[in-house]
Amino acid sequence: MLTTLDKAELRAEVRRLWAEEGVEPSRMRIDSPCTRLTEAQTTYRLSRFVPDLSD
């Protein structure tokens, strides 16, 4: 999981996961938690779905 204020860093990590680890973008989730109007920057949180292999 990656948490960043930098949109370019977020895009770079998505590209890296896809290129180096073969993680399809459809298996990734990008959240942007709600911020108050007084906060100047948006935080981005990148996570990826991991299949449950316990079956």
Secondary structure, DSSP 4 states (H G I P E B T S, - for coil): -EEES-HHHHHHHHHHHHHHH---GGGEEEE-----TT--S--EEEEE-------
